[in-house]
Structures are given as C-alpha cells and as structure tokens.
Amino acid sequence: MHTVRSLFTASLLSASALAQNGVIPPPPTVEPSLTPAPVAELGLAAPNALSAEEKAQGWRLLFDGMKLIGLRGVQRTDILFAGWKIEAGELKLPKEIKDADRMTGGDIITSEQYYDFDFRFEWKATTSAESGVRYLVTEMLGKSPEGLEYQIIDDVHNTKGLKGGGIMRTSSLEGVIAPGSNAILRTADPLERRGDPWNEGRIVVQGNHVQHWLNGAKVLEFDLGPSLRNSAAGNGLRVGPTWGMKRLTRIALLDQGTELSYRNLKIKVLSPAAVVGARPVTPIPGAQPVQPVLPVNPYLLPKRPLAPR
C-alpha cells in the first residue's frame, strides 16, 4: 500500500512540474466504442448538403450554399446581380426601402421539369414578407409563372394574409385551400427574434394527389382536377385553362417585393402513382391476372440518342 501511494504521489508531482514548465499532459485515451458516431453515419447533414441516406434515395440539391444548381432567373438573366445574393449559405433577396413591394431580383425557376416529385425547402421571413413556391405552372415569357402556390407569408403582420383568412396563410394552397390547425411556424413573429427562424416546407406531387407539409407535419392534401378548379372559382380566383391539371412542370420561387431567404433546396423524382378510382374487375377463372397500369412519367423515360447528321 505504501508503494502504491508513493507512485501516485510521484505521478502528481511529475504532472505539476510539467504544467509549470508550460507542458500539459495529454488527456486520457477514450475507447473507440465510446466515441460518438460521425454526423454522416447518423444520416444528418449540414445545411445545403445531402446525407448519405438522401443520396442513396435519389435526392438532388438545387442550391449548395455557394452556387445555384439547376436554377435560373425568369425575368432576369443573371439573378445574382439583379437582386438575389448568396450570403452565409443563404439564397437571399434583400430589399431596401425604395424597393419595397417591387420586384428586383425576379422569380427563380428550375431548369428541369418534373412530373411526380418531392420538393423540400427552408425559408426565413422578415417582417411582412411574402413569397411562395409555384408548381404545375404555365410559363409566359418575362412574366411570373402561373400555377398552384404553396403560400409563404408573415402571418402576423402582412395585411394580405390577415385580411384573406386561412386560404392566404402560410402553407395554404394560396387563395384556395387553408392548411389544418397543425400548421405551426417555428417563429410566428419575425420581430420577436426568438427560436429557430427557419421553417421547412415540402410539396409532394404524385399522380393526381398533392400534399403540403410544414415543419414535418402534413397540413393539407387534395386531388387535382375539376373539383379543385371549382374550389378556386368559388373563392373568386381566376385561373387559366390548364390550372390544376397534372403535367410536366418547373418549380418557381417568387419575388413578390419583400425580403426573405431560402436554403436547403432539394428535390427527389418519384415513381408514378398507381391509377386511383378504377372499377374493380371480376376475375375470369383460368385467366392470367392483369397487372395495374401505371401512368407514364416522361421525366423517367430514357433519352433518345441524337440522329446522325
């Protein structure tokens, strides 16, 4: 026992002497089994990046925090000089007082078209901000694409949202369908500057079925077609002949005259959904079962090789 105490005392004196000479002994070695797993192995990713799981599932980035990937301007050729900025990993649309309620950077739209897709995005709003994500759009040269809109708005201060009711609030199908009571913003009032200012939106289009999500919760869903057009007309919304119809589409981020930021823009192409609502077929004895017919997704078709000149 006396020998053990002597060795322990000697080790303390040795460590003290090293510290006094400016040398700090290394910390004890941690067993590998106790070391936390790397972020990539947990399926998590930093903003504007994809985890290993997301890559395996087919997700693609449209913005990596430093440059646009598969995005272009609608009204402006070079949107990053016209008004949009990339700062601190954000795709930001700043507005000075003289630019309030005026388009500066213009709308942004995807270079590619999609048929069935899962589009996810995050935004950070300023006071009275309004923007939106449009899909199933009709494009007109130099004008904002017309189509269905996932509404993004400051629900506390923007008078358009306050006067318009539920169909004009965040995550609504703008002007047509209000979100459910589970549509909750992380920071409801931008002036409070409390909590996480970033909100996560999600739009899923598969077959004729559409879903809007907000911060991990599905807040509304609907089917495309005549009933949706009737709902739009019933709310006084004037729509074009192809509004609410399924087709190939680009996805647009809108410049509606107010300041806000986007990040984590990513998309996944989905397989076509099975036809819903078909009449059941009575099987014939001895006949081979008929496989369900899936709608063709032209985005997934192989590209034809160019014919030689």
N, C-alpha and C positions, 0 to 999 in steps of 0.2 A: 504493500500500500504506500509506504514511504517513497519507494522508487517511482510509482505512478504519479504521485503528487509532484515530485521533483521534475519529472519530464514535462508535466502540464505547465508548471511554473516557468520552466525554461522556454517553452514554446511561446508563452505570453510575452516574456521579456524580449524574445527574438523578434516577434511581430511588432512590439512597441518600438524597438530600435530601428527596424526598417521604416516604420511610419515617420519617425523623427528625422530620418535621412532622406525623406521625400519618396520612398518606395512603398507602395501599397500592395500587400499580398493579394494574389488573385483570389476571387470568390470560389467557394467550393463547387465542384463539378455537379451539374444536375443530371440525373439519369435520363437517357433518351425517352423512356416511357412517360416521363413527367413533362416533357416539353410540349407546349401547345402546338396543334397541327397548323401548318401554313394556311393562309387565307384561301388560296386556290383550292386546297383539298377540302375545304368546308363548303365549297360551292358559292362563295361570296366573291364579289368583285368591286373594285373601286369605281367611282362614278365614271361613266363613259367607257366602260370596259365590259367584256363578257367573261363570265366564269367558264371553267372547263365544261360544266354541265350544259350551260347555254350554247356553247359552241357545238357540242355533240348533238343538241336538239335542233340545230339549224338556225339559231338566231343570228342576225346580222346587224352591225352598227350602222347608223346613218350619220353619226357625229362622234368623234373620238376625243373631244375636248380641245383639239388643236386645229382640226380642219373638217370641212364638210365632206361626207362620203355619200354620193348618190343623192345629193340635194342641189337644187338650183333656184334662181330667182324667177319670179313670174313677170313683174313689171320692170325689174331692174336686172341688167346683165350681170353686174358684179355687186352682189348684195352686201359684201363686206366693206365696200367703200361707200355704198349708198346710205347705210344707216345701221345695219346689223354689225355687231362686234363679237369677237371671240376673246373673252377675258376670264382668267382663272377657271378654265374648264367650263365656262358657260357660253351658250349662244344667246347673246344679249341684244335687246333692242332698246337702247337708251333714247329718251325723249327730253329735249329741252322745252321750256315753257312755250316758246314760239312754235314748237312742233306738236303741241297738244291737240288731240283729235284730228291729226293729219297724218296720212301715210308718208313714211320716209323711206325705210328700207324696202318696203313692199312685201308681198307674200313669198313664202318659200314652199317649194313643191318637190316631191320625189322625182328623180329621173326615170325610175321604172314604174310600171303599172302592176297592180296586184288584183287578184280575183278573190281568193279566200286568204285571210291574213289575221295575225295577232300583232297589233301595233301598241307599243308601250312608250311612255314619255313622262318626263317630270317637268314641272314649271314652278317658277317663283314669281308671284304677282306683286305689283306695287299698288299704292292706294288708287282706287277707282279704275284699276286696269281691266281691260277686256281683250280677249283674243279667242282663238278657237282652233280646232282641228277639223278640217273638212275632208270628207271621203265620199266615194261614189259621185264624183264630181263631173261636171261639164266644163270644159276649158274653153275660154274665149280669149283671143289674143289681147294681151295687155290689161285684162280685167281680172278681178278676183274670181277664182273658180266657184261655181255654184254647185251646191250639193248638201248632203246631210252634215250637220255640225255638232261636234262634241263641244259644248259651251265652256269657256274659261272666263271667269269674271270675278271681280271683288264683290262678294255677296253682301258686304256690309255698307260700302259707300257708293258703289256705282248705281246711279239713278235708273238706268235701263233695267238692271236686274231687280231693283227694289219695286219698280212700277209693274214690271212684267210678270211677277209671280214665279211659281215653280218652274214653268217652261223656259224661263230665262236665267235660271240659276246654274251654278257650276255643275258640270257633268250631265246636264239635261241634253236631250236631243233638241237643240236650240229652236224655240218657238213652237214645238210640237208636243213633246212628252217630258214631264217633270221627273226627276230622279226620286228614288224612295227616301224614306226618313233616315236610312243608314248612310246617306251621302254626307260625310263629315270631313271638313277641311282640317288639316293639321294646325294651321294658324288661320283662324277665321278672319281676323282683323290685321291687315298688314301694318297698321300703325302701332300695334302692341309690341311687335318685335320680340315675341316670346315663342318658345318652342321651335320646331322644325319648320322653316319657311317653305320647304319644298313639298309639293303634292304630286302624287303619282296617278296618272291617267292610263287607261287601257281601253282599246277598241278592238272587239273581236267580230269579224265578219266571216261566217261560214254557211254556205248555202244561202238561203234567204233569211237566215237568223242573225241578229245583231245584238251585241251586248256592250254596255258602257260600264266601266269599273272606275272606282275612285278609292285610292289608298287601300287597295287589297280587298275591297268589297264590291260585289256586283250590285249596281244601284238601279239599273233598268235594262230591259231587253224587249225586243219587238221583232216583228217579221216585216220584210219588205213586201211591197205590192199595193193593190188598190186601197186596202183599209188604211194603210199608212198615209197615202195621198189624201184620203178623205179626212183623216185627222188633221193634216196640215191645212186643208181648205177650211175645216171647221174652226181653226184658230186664226183664220184670216191671212194665212201665209200663201203668197202667190208663187207657184213653183212651175218649172219648165216641164216639157212632155216626158223627160226621162228621169225626173226626180223620184228617188225612192225605188228605182229599178236596179236589179243586180247586173253588174257588168265589170269589165276591167276598169281599174281606177288608179289614179295617183292620189297621194295624201298630201294635204296642204296645211301649213302653219300660217296663221293670218296676222297681218299687220293692220290693226284696227285703231291706230292712232294713240295707243298708250304703251307705257314701258313695262317690259317683263323679260324673263329669261327662261330658256329651255336647256335641258341636258338629258342624258340617258335616253336618246332616241334610238330605238331598236325595233326590228320587225322580224317576224317569222312567217314564212309562207305555209299555209295549212293545206291539208288534203281536202278535196271537195267533200261536202257532207252528203249523206245518202238522201234520196228523194223522200220528203215527208208528206204524208197525207194520201199516198197511193191506196187504191182499193185492194183489200186482201183477195188473193187468187185461190180458188178451191183446187187443191192438188188432184191431178189425174192419176189413178192407180197405174204404176209401172213407168210413169213418165219421169224424166230427169228433172231435178229441182232447178228452177230458174234463178240465176244469180241476180241480186238487185242491181239496177242500172245507176251508175253514178254520173252526175253532170261533169262535163269535160272542163277542166281548168286549163285554159290556154297558156297560162304562165308556166305550167309544169311540162308542156309539150316540148320535145327536143327540137332544137333549132335546125331548120333545113340548111344544108350546105349550099353555098352560092354556086350558081351555074357558071361553068367556064365561058369566058367570052370568045 
